[in-house]
């Protein structure tokens, strides 16, 4: 990004950072994203798009699984599960239905993000408008979706092997969960933070290497933002807010980080 563009942009909406934005700034940015959405009704339709995709995909996948999988699984149990132990057949059907719903939730969350990419980028542009950031060129719908998929693929390639390894360690040596569980939370926080910070960075046309370098230079702020997202998702209904609130919060965080770096070059 051109530092001079940041130097000339109005910055009245944010207090000047006298020190480098760190862990606390990352957490605060998430609350700023929530405040922006609650105070700007014009952004609500875009904020609802991820929720609609998430709920719709979850219902379709979960409903299909709960409707068809029990019919496929229960015959495999044999006649004994239906006659002498009929209760077992019922329990298996219930467990399969629960499993289908869980899978539906996971698939819904994974697909809602890339499908909602254009709506999330609209939120990013609205937040940047209030911050006084330069107006970036509009992009096509397919380009917005592809950028979301690109970011999701990158984080998956980097994080899934680590999460799988930590899970395997827990299975082989359960006491290791004391260390492995916090590590999984940290990896998930970094993954979520990258996914959402990538929206304001990608619309600038910034190459992936430069995006990664910027976030690495400010790892404390990125981690604070990501852990805040993890906590938000643990709150009832917080999962529905994670994407729109995260996109708005990430936009403010990236703006602060870029502005800080631009001032250091003056």
N, C-alpha and C positions, 0 to 999 in steps of 0.2 A: 504493500500500500504506500502511496506517496505521503511522507510525513508532513509536507507543507499543507496538504488538504486537511489534515487533522489540526494543524496549528491555526488555520483560519476558520475552523468550524466553531460555531457557538457552543459553549460548554456550561451554560448557566444551570442546566438541569442536574448537574452532578457537582458535588463539592470537589475542589482540587485535591488530588492525592499528594500529600507531602512526603509520603513514603511509598515504596513499591507495594501495589495491591497484593495481599497475601491470602492466607487461608481464610481469615475473617471476611475479606472482600468477596471471596467466592461464595461464602454462605449468604452474605448480605445481598448479593446479586440475585439469588433465588427469590428472596422476599421482595426485592424490587420488581422482579418479573410478575409476581402475584399481584403486587400493588398496581402495576401498569394495566394488567388485564381487568381487574375489578373497576378501575377508573376510566376505562375506555370501551364503552359499549360497541363501538365500531369494530373492535377486534373480536368480539364474542362469536360471531359466525365462524370465523377462522379457527377459533379455539375449540369449537364444537366438532370440527371435522375429524380430528383424531379420535374423539370419543365415539362418534358415529361409526367410524371404521372399526374401532376396537370392539364395540358392543356387537356390531353386525357380524364381524368375522367370528367372534367368540360364540355367538348364538348358532351360526351356521355350522361351524366345525364341531362345537360341543353337541349340538342337537343331532347332527348326522351320526356322530360317534356313539352317543347315548342310545340312538334309535336302532343302529345296525350292528354295532360290535357285540352287544349281548347275544344277539341271534346267532352270531358266528362262534362265540366263545362257549356258550352253555352246551351245545351239542358235543363239544370236545371233552366235556366232563364225564360223559358216559351215563348210562341209565341209573347207576347207583346215586348220582348226585340229584336225580329227579324223584326217585322213589324213596329209598331208605333215608336219604339225607336231603330232602327237598329244600331245607333251610339253607344248605350250602349253595345250592343253585341260585337262590335269591340273593345271598350275600355277594356271590361272584358278579351277578348282574349289576348290583348296586355299586360295587367297586369299579367295575368297568365303566359305568356311567359317570362316576366321579372322576375317573382317569380321563375320560373324554372331555369333560368340562375343563379340567386343568390344562389339557393339551390345547383346547380351544382358546383359553386365556393366553397361553404362551404364543400361539400362532397369531392371535389377534394383536398382541402387543408388538410382535416382530414385524407384521405386515402393515400395521397402522402407521408406523413411522414413515416408511418410504412412500406409501400411498398418500400420506398427508403432507408430503414435502412441500408442494406448492402453497398450501395453506399456512404452514409454519414459516415459510419464507415471507409471506405477506405480513405475518406478525413481526418478523425481524425488521422488515422495511418500515413498519409503523413505529416500532421502538426507536429505530435509528433516526426517524424523522423528528421525534421529540428530543433526541439527544443532540441534534444538529450535525449528524454525520453526513458525509457526501452521499448524494443519491446515486446508487449504482444502476447500470443498465438493466432493463427488464430482460428476463429469459423465458424460454418456452416452457410449456407444461412438462413435456418429456424430459427436458434438460433438468428441471427441478426434481423430478422423480428419480432420474438417473443419479444425480448428485447425492440424494438420500440413500439410494441403494449402494453407491460407491462407498460412502462413509460407513454404512452398516457392514458391508463386506470386509472392509479394512479392520474394523474393531473386532469382528468375529474371528478373522484369521489370527489376530494377535491375542485375543483373550480366551477363546474357547479351549485351545490346547492347555493353557495355564489352569483354567477352571477344571478341566477334565483331570489334569494331573493332581491337583489338590484334592479333588473328590476321590480319586484312586488311592491317594495316601491315607485319607480318612477311612476308607473301607479296609485297607490292609492293616492299618495301625490306628484304631479309633482314638486313642489319647491325643493323637496329633491334631485332632479337631480344635484343640485349644489355640493352636497357631494357625491351622489351615482356614478356619472359619473367618477370622479377621482378615486374612489375606484375600479370601474370596470376596469379601465386602469391598476391600480396597480396589481389587481388579474390576469389579462391577461398577464402582464409583468412577474409575478412570474411563471405562467404556462408555458409560452414560454421558460423562462430561464431554468426551470427544465427539460423540454422536451429535450433541446439541450445540456445542461450540462450533461445529463444522458448518452449521447453517450460516451464521453471519460471516464466517471466513470464506466460504465457497462462493458466495455471491460477489465477492470482491475479485474473483478470478485468480485467487492466490493458489499456487501449486500445492499439492499435498505435502511435499517436503517442507515448504515454508510454514504451512499450517502446523505441522507436527513440531517444528522447531520453536514456533511462538509458544505453543502450549507447554513444551518441555522447559522453556526458560522461566515459566511461571507455574511450576508444578504445584506449589502450595495453594495458589488461588484455584487452580483446576481441581485439586483434590477436595478443597473445601466446598466448591460448587457441586462436585459429584457426590460427596457424602450427604450433602443437603438433599440432593435428589433421591438418594436411597432412603433417607428418613421420610421424605415426603411420600414415597411409594408405599411405605409401611402404614401410613395413616389411612383409615377407612376412606374410600373414594379418592385417595391421593394418586392412585394409578392413573385416573382419568385426567388429572391436572399436570402430570409429570411432563408431557410433551409440550403443551402450549406454554405453561409457566416456565419450563426449562428453556424453551426457545427465546422467550422474552428476557429471562434472566441472563442467558448466555450472551445475548446481544449487548446488554449493558456491560457485562464483564469484559468482553472482547474490546469494547469501546474504551474502557478504562485502561486496559493493558496496552493497547495501541497508543493511547494518548500519553501514557507514562513513558513508553519507549521513545515517542517523538520528542518529548521534552528533554530526555536525556541526551539527544543528539543536537540540541540547540547550543 
